[in-house]
Amino acid sequence: MKAISEDPIGKETLESFSKTKRFNKWQYGTISTFFYGNILEIGSGIGNISSLLLANNSTVTLSDLRKSYCDILHEKFKTAKSLNNIIQIDLSEPDFENKYSQILGSFDTIVALNVIEHIKNDGEAIENCKRLLRTGGQIIIQVPAFQLLYNSLDKGLGHYKRYTRKTLNALVSKYELKVQESRYFNFIGIPGWWLSGSLLKKKIIPRKQAILFDRLVPIFRFADTIVINRIGLSVITVAKKQT
């Protein structure tokens, strides 16, 4: 596997969001009804969502691109009863099928939250996720929404692009994955993202801002119901592998 550079901004962001318990539960709850069977989380990071996956599901494999994050995950969750394995996975690996031959077609559910936007060839990433799924399995993808919102925060985090429901659904459909559900998420997050990244040109989400946001999650959840998930800072798509 090719050498992977360090991720200081990403790690600091993950550490900030490790404190946002309400937000993490909200995010998890939005997609939890789609989890079943043998679950793989792609891009587990330091385990902010992993802890909820492990607490509420029977068979979970965690993974990340970086060995340093895999080491953190092992130390944090090594005694979790539902932990099946921790694997270092690179969705842009050129020889993916040979490199990961032992786990191809192994998973009923793949969770990829804020992962695909970090990969230049996002189609290759989707195709490789499909290779890991069993027939009838499904992938849950969350990515940042609306290219108009692309700013210094995206650049700092290593995002190549932002998506809409239409572009994300077209991407997964290109690889013969059938869309089951598609919605926007976190409407009120838009002003904060614009303020920090577009107006103030920050490269990282301020920790105090993340904590304040967490305290206001009940209001933000209500706002999503008001707009009926028709607009948001992120877009979520669930798609099934049929063959």
C-alpha positions in Angstrom: 0.0 0.0 0.0 1.3 3.4 -0.9 2.5 5.7 1.9 -0.2 7.8 3.5 0.5 11.4 4.6 -0.4 12.6 8.0 -3.8 14.2 8.6 -3.4 17.0 11.2 -6.5 19.0 10.3 -8.6 15.9 9.9 -7.5 14.5 13.2 -8.2 17.8 15.0 -11.6 17.9 13.4 -12.4 14.3 14.5 -11.2 15.1 18.0 -13.6 18.1 18.1 -16.5 16.0 17.0 -15.7 13.3 19.5 -17.1 15.9 22.0 -20.4 16.4 20.0 -22.3 13.5 21.5 -25.7 14.8 20.5 -24.7 15.4 16.9 -23.1 12.0 16.6 -26.3 10.3 17.9 -28.4 12.4 15.5 -26.2 11.4 12.6 -26.3 7.8 13.6 -30.0 7.8 14.2 -30.7 9.2 10.7 -29.2 6.1 9.1 -29.4 3.3 11.7 -32.6 1.8 10.3 -30.7 0.7 7.3 -28.1 -1.3 9.2 -28.2 -5.1 9.1 -26.1 -8.2 9.0 -22.3 -8.0 8.7 -21.4 -4.2 8.8 -18.3 -2.5 7.5 -17.5 1.1 8.4 -15.2 2.8 5.8 -13.2 5.7 7.2 -13.8 5.0 10.9 -11.3 7.7 11.9 -10.9 7.8 15.7 -14.3 6.0 16.2 -16.9 8.8 16.7 -19.6 6.8 14.9 -17.9 3.5 15.5 -18.8 3.5 19.2 -22.5 3.7 18.3 -22.2 1.0 15.6 -20.5 -1.3 18.1 -23.0 -0.6 20.8 -26.1 -1.3 18.7 -25.1 -4.0 16.2 -23.8 -7.6 16.5 -21.1 -7.8 13.9 -19.0 -4.7 12.9 -15.7 -4.4 11.1 -14.0 -1.0 11.3 -11.5 0.4 8.8 -9.5 3.4 7.8 -7.0 4.5 5.2 -4.4 5.4 7.8 -2.6 2.9 10.0 -2.4 5.5 12.8 -6.2 5.7 13.0 -6.5 1.9 12.9 -4.1 1.7 15.9 -6.3 4.2 17.8 -9.4 2.1 16.9 -7.8 -1.1 18.1 -6.8 0.5 21.4 -10.2 2.1 21.9 -12.4 -0.9 20.9 -10.3 -4.0 21.3 -12.7 -5.4 24.0 -15.9 -4.6 22.2 -18.0 -7.8 21.8 -19.4 -6.9 18.5 -16.0 -6.0 16.9 -15.2 -8.4 14.1 -12.0 -6.9 12.8 -10.1 -3.6 12.1 -8.7 -3.3 8.6 -6.6 -0.7 6.8 -8.5 -0.1 3.5 -7.6 2.2 0.7 -10.6 2.6 -1.7 -8.2 4.1 -4.3 -5.9 1.0 -4.3 -5.1 0.3 -8.0 -5.0 -3.5 -7.4 -8.1 -3.5 -5.1 -9.5 -6.9 -6.0 -6.2 -8.7 -5.3 -5.2 -6.6 -2.3 -8.5 -7.3 -0.5 -9.5 -10.6 -2.1 -10.3 -12.2 1.3 -13.0 -9.7 2.1 -14.7 -9.2 -1.3 -18.4 -9.9 -1.2 -18.3 -10.2 2.6 -20.6 -7.4 3.9 -24.3 -6.8 4.1 -24.0 -3.1 5.0 -21.2 -0.6 4.2 -21.2 2.8 6.0 -19.1 5.5 4.4 -19.7 8.8 6.1 -17.7 11.8 4.8 -15.3 9.5 2.9 -16.1 9.6 -0.9 -15.4 13.4 -1.2 -11.8 12.7 -0.1 -11.1 10.5 -3.1 -10.3 12.1 -6.5 -11.7 9.2 -8.5 -15.0 8.9 -6.6 -16.4 6.4 -9.1 -13.5 4.0 -8.4 -14.3 4.3 -4.7 -17.9 3.5 -5.3 -17.0 0.5 -7.5 -14.6 -0.9 -4.8 -17.3 -0.5 -2.1 -19.6 -2.5 -4.4 -17.0 -5.2 -4.6 -17.0 -5.6 -0.8 -20.8 -6.0 -0.7 -22.8 -9.2 -0.9 -25.6 -9.4 -3.4 -28.5 -7.6 -1.8 -26.3 -5.7 0.5 -26.4 -1.9 0.6 -24.1 1.1 1.1 -24.9 4.2 3.1 -23.0 7.2 1.9 -22.9 10.7 3.4 -21.0 13.5 1.6 -20.9 17.3 1.8 -23.7 19.0 -0.3 -23.7 21.8 -2.8 -20.5 22.9 -4.7 -21.5 26.6 -4.0 -20.6 25.9 -0.4 -17.1 24.7 -1.2 -14.6 26.8 0.7 -11.4 26.8 2.8 -12.8 24.2 5.2 -13.3 21.8 2.4 -9.7 22.5 1.2 -8.3 22.0 4.7 -10.1 18.7 5.1 -8.9 17.5 1.6 -12.3 17.5 -0.1 -12.2 17.3 -3.9 -15.9 18.3 -4.4 -19.3 18.6 -2.9 -22.5 16.8 -4.2 -26.2 17.1 -4.6 -28.8 14.4 -4.4 -28.9 14.3 -8.2 -25.1 14.0 -8.7 -24.6 11.4 -5.9 -27.5 9.3 -7.0 -26.2 9.4 -10.6 -22.8 8.3 -9.4 -24.0 5.2 -7.5 -26.4 4.4 -10.3 -23.6 4.4 -12.8 -22.2 1.4 -11.0 -25.5 -0.4 -11.0 -26.4 0.3 -7.4 -30.1 0.9 -6.9 -31.0 4.0 -4.8 -33.2 3.1 -1.9 -33.2 6.4 0.0 -31.8 9.9 -0.6 -32.1 13.0 1.5 -30.3 16.1 2.7 -29.1 16.4 6.3 -28.3 19.3 8.7 -30.0 22.4 7.2 -28.9 24.8 9.9 -25.3 23.7 9.5 -25.2 25.7 6.3 -24.8 29.2 7.8 -22.1 28.1 10.2 -20.1 26.4 7.4 -20.4 29.5 5.2 -19.4 31.8 8.0 -16.3 29.9 9.0 -15.1 28.8 5.6 -16.3 31.3 3.1 -16.4 34.6 5.1 -13.7 34.0 7.8 -11.6 31.7 5.6 -10.9 29.2 8.4 -9.2 25.9 7.5 -10.7 24.0 10.5 -14.0 24.1 12.3 -13.5 25.9 15.6 -13.9 23.5 18.5 -16.1 26.0 20.4 -18.3 26.3 17.4 -18.7 22.5 17.2 -19.6 22.3 20.9 -22.1 25.1 20.6 -23.6 23.4 17.6 -23.9 20.2 19.6 -25.9 22.0 22.3 -28.4 23.2 19.7 -28.9 19.8 18.0 -32.6 19.5 19.1 -33.3 22.8 17.3 -31.4 21.7 14.2 -33.2 18.4 14.1 -36.5 20.2 14.2 -35.3 22.5 11.4 -34.6 19.4 9.2 -38.2 18.3 9.7 -39.5 21.8 8.7 -37.6 21.7 5.4 -38.5 18.0 5.0 -34.8 17.2 4.3 -34.9 19.0 1.0 -31.8 21.0 1.7 -28.8 20.5 4.0 -25.1 20.7 4.6 -24.8 17.0 3.7 -26.5 14.6 1.4 -27.2 10.9 2.4 -27.9 8.2 -0.1 -28.6 4.5 0.6 -28.1 2.2 -2.4 -28.4 -1.6 -2.9 -26.2 -4.1 -4.8 -28.6 -6.1 -6.9 -26.2 -8.4 -8.7 
